[in-house]
């Protein structure tokens, strides 16, 4: 049972180190410590078998996982960039349409000049302004 616990601990430590990117210094120190523990407990022969049978597929799996995370992140960033560009293009289009711009120039709509106000309309407007000033 004790040997099984040590093997499980070794597996967990190796997986943890590999998952963190396989830091070289930490992995070297950990490898030396596990070799010393394996010799002390009597698992030196088992470790060699473990290194030959389990370590290569585990390294390939962690590398595959790292690559898939990298590809997924790149795709996500590309999608966000595309969405931001499309949204900004749409906003510019809406602003230009609101201002009546087509291809950077004014639309060809006739310019209308308002008719001059009649004297009656001017008097009504002036009277309305006087009322507003008095009410304030």
Secondary structure as the mmCIF struct_conf table of DSSP 4:
data_model
#
loop_
_struct_conf.conf_type_id
_struct_conf.id
_struct_conf.beg_label_comp_id
_struct_conf.beg_label_asym_id
_struct_conf.beg_label_seq_id
_struct_conf.end_label_comp_id
_struct_conf.end_label_asym_id
_struct_conf.end_label_seq_id
HELX_RH_AL_P HELX_RH_AL_P1 UNK A 2 UNK A 19
TURN_TY1_P TURN_TY1_P1 UNK A 20 UNK A 21
HELX_RH_AL_P HELX_RH_AL_P2 UNK A 24 UNK A 41
TURN_TY1_P TURN_TY1_P2 UNK A 42 UNK A 42
HELX_RH_AL_P HELX_RH_AL_P3 UNK A 44 UNK A 50
HELX_RH_PI_P HELX_RH_PI_P1 UNK A 51 UNK A 55
HELX_RH_AL_P HELX_RH_AL_P4 UNK A 56 UNK A 99
TURN_TY1_P TURN_TY1_P3 UNK A 100 UNK A 100
STRN STRN1 UNK A 101 UNK A 102
TURN_TY1_P TURN_TY1_P4 UNK A 103 UNK A 104
STRN STRN2 UNK A 105 UNK A 106
HELX_LH_PP_P HELX_LH_PP_P1 UNK A 110 UNK A 118
HELX_RH_AL_P HELX_RH_AL_P5 UNK A 119 UNK A 135
#
